[in-house]
Amino acid sequence: MMTNDSKLDDLKNKAAELGNELTSKAKEAYLEGEKVIDDLKHKASEVKLEGEKTLDHLKKDVEAKQANGKVVVEEKIDTVKDKAADLQNKAHEKLEQLKTEASHKLDEAKLKAHELKHEASVKLDEIKVQATEKIDELKKKATETINSFKSNDKD
């Protein structure tokens, strides 16, 4: 049978573990977000480099084929723009997904904290009842002992 102190300690430990788990999950979500941002920066640099290479090729093409060059340039610019827009959309989707996951994890943690708080409140109420019963019992014994001394003094 667990003592009231150990029950309370157990609840405190559960609350601390929940806090640690929440902190860990928040750090995981933060690190995932940073990784996504780093990946996006890397991809953006690749797209920029590819765009610069494409522009270099385009300049040569334009010099060689003035009439044809304009159409080719527009197509390649559109391709680069499409890739950039696609990359931006993917980054936005991933960020929204991470926000949603973090929100769900936070909601779960809040629910667990509420459950632990309720459980602790119930346990505390039980302890208060037990303490009151014990105090009443001790008062009764003390009164009996005092009355016994008084009756012995009368004899």
C-alpha positions as CSV (number, residue, x, y, z in Angstrom):
1,M,0.0,0.0,0.0
2,M,1.4,3.3,-1.0
3,T,1.6,6.1,1.6
4,N,0.0,9.4,0.9
5,D,3.5,11.0,0.5
6,S,4.5,8.4,-2.1
7,K,1.3,8.8,-4.0
8,L,1.9,12.6,-4.1
9,D,5.5,12.0,-5.1
10,D,4.3,9.6,-7.8
11,L,1.9,12.3,-9.1
12,K,4.7,14.9,-9.0
13,N,7.0,12.5,-10.9
14,K,4.3,11.9,-13.5
15,A,3.8,15.6,-13.9
16,A,7.6,16.2,-14.3
17,E,7.8,13.3,-16.8
18,L,5.0,14.9,-18.8
19,G,6.8,18.3,-18.7
20,N,10.0,16.7,-19.9
21,E,8.1,14.8,-22.7
22,L,6.4,18.0,-23.8
23,T,9.7,19.9,-23.9
24,S,11.3,17.0,-25.8
25,K,8.4,17.0,-28.4
26,A,8.6,20.7,-28.7
27,K,12.3,20.5,-29.4
28,E,11.8,17.8,-31.9
29,A,9.2,19.9,-33.8
30,Y,11.5,22.9,-33.6
31,L,14.4,20.8,-35.0
32,E,12.2,19.4,-37.7
33,G,11.2,22.9,-38.7
34,E,14.8,24.1,-38.7
35,K,15.8,21.1,-40.9
36,V,13.0,21.9,-43.3
37,I,14.1,25.5,-43.5
38,D,17.7,24.5,-44.0
39,D,16.6,22.1,-46.8
40,L,14.5,24.8,-48.4
41,K,17.4,27.3,-48.2
42,H,19.6,24.7,-49.8
43,K,17.1,24.0,-52.5
44,A,16.6,27.7,-53.1
45,S,20.3,28.1,-53.5
46,E,20.3,25.2,-56.0
47,V,17.4,26.8,-57.9
48,K,19.2,30.2,-57.9
49,L,22.4,28.5,-59.2
50,E,20.4,26.7,-61.8
51,G,18.7,30.0,-62.7
52,E,22.1,31.7,-63.1
53,K,23.4,28.9,-65.3
54,T,20.2,29.0,-67.3
55,L,20.6,32.8,-67.8
56,D,24.2,32.3,-68.9
57,H,23.0,29.7,-71.5
58,L,20.2,32.0,-72.5
59,K,22.6,34.9,-73.2
60,K,24.6,32.7,-75.5
61,D,21.5,31.4,-77.2
62,V,20.2,35.0,-77.7
63,E,23.5,36.1,-79.2
64,A,23.4,33.1,-81.6
65,K,19.7,33.1,-82.4
66,Q,18.2,36.6,-81.9
67,A,14.8,35.8,-83.3
68,N,14.5,32.3,-81.8
69,G,16.1,33.4,-78.5
70,K,13.2,35.4,-77.1
71,V,10.9,32.4,-77.1
72,V,13.6,30.1,-75.5
73,V,14.3,32.7,-72.8
74,E,10.7,33.0,-71.9
75,E,10.2,29.3,-71.6
76,K,13.3,28.8,-69.4
77,I,12.3,31.8,-67.2
78,D,8.9,30.2,-66.8
79,T,10.5,26.9,-65.9
80,V,12.6,28.6,-63.2
81,K,9.6,30.5,-61.9
82,D,7.5,27.3,-61.8
83,K,10.2,25.5,-59.8
84,A,10.5,28.4,-57.4
85,A,6.8,28.6,-56.9
86,D,6.6,24.8,-56.4
87,L,9.4,24.9,-53.9
88,Q,7.6,27.8,-52.0
89,N,4.4,25.8,-52.0
90,K,6.1,22.7,-50.6
91,A,7.8,24.7,-47.9
92,H,4.5,26.3,-46.9
93,E,2.8,22.9,-46.8
94,K,5.5,21.4,-44.6
95,L,5.4,24.3,-42.3
96,E,1.6,24.0,-41.9
97,Q,2.0,20.3,-41.3
98,L,4.6,21.0,-38.5
99,K,2.4,23.6,-37.0
100,T,-0.6,21.2,-36.9
101,E,1.6,18.4,-35.4
102,A,2.9,20.8,-32.7
103,S,-0.6,22.0,-31.9
104,H,-1.8,18.4,-31.6
105,K,1.1,17.5,-29.3
106,L,0.4,20.6,-27.2
107,D,-3.3,19.7,-26.9
108,E,-2.4,16.1,-25.8
109,A,0.0,17.5,-23.2
110,K,-2.6,19.9,-21.9
111,L,-5.1,17.1,-21.6
112,K,-2.7,14.9,-19.8
113,A,-1.8,17.7,-17.4
114,H,-5.5,18.3,-16.7
115,E,-5.9,14.6,-16.0
116,L,-3.0,14.6,-13.6
117,K,-4.2,17.7,-11.9
118,H,-7.6,16.1,-11.4
119,E,-6.0,12.9,-10.2
120,A,-3.9,14.9,-7.7
121,S,-6.9,16.8,-6.5
122,V,-8.8,13.6,-5.9
123,K,-5.8,12.1,-4.0
124,L,-5.5,15.3,-2.0
125,D,-9.1,15.2,-1.0
126,E,-8.7,11.6,0.0
127,I,-5.7,12.5,2.1
128,K,-7.6,15.4,3.7
129,V,-10.4,13.0,4.7
130,Q,-7.9,10.5,6.1
131,A,-6.2,13.3,8.0
132,T,-9.5,14.6,9.4
133,E,-10.5,11.1,10.5
134,K,-7.1,10.6,12.2
135,I,-7.2,14.0,14.0
136,D,-10.8,13.2,15.2
137,E,-9.6,9.8,16.4
138,L,-6.6,11.4,18.2
139,K,-8.9,14.1,19.8
140,K,-11.3,11.3,21.0
141,K,-8.4,9.4,22.5
142,A,-7.0,12.5,24.1
143,T,-10.4,13.4,25.6
144,E,-10.8,9.8,26.9
145,T,-7.3,10.0,28.4
146,I,-8.0,13.4,30.1
147,N,-11.3,12.1,31.4
148,S,-9.7,9.0,32.7
149,F,-7.1,11.2,34.6
150,K,-9.9,13.4,35.9
151,S,-11.9,10.3,37.2
152,N,-8.7,8.9,38.7
153,D,-8.1,12.3,40.5
154,K,-11.6,12.1,42.0
155,D,-11.0,8.7,43.5
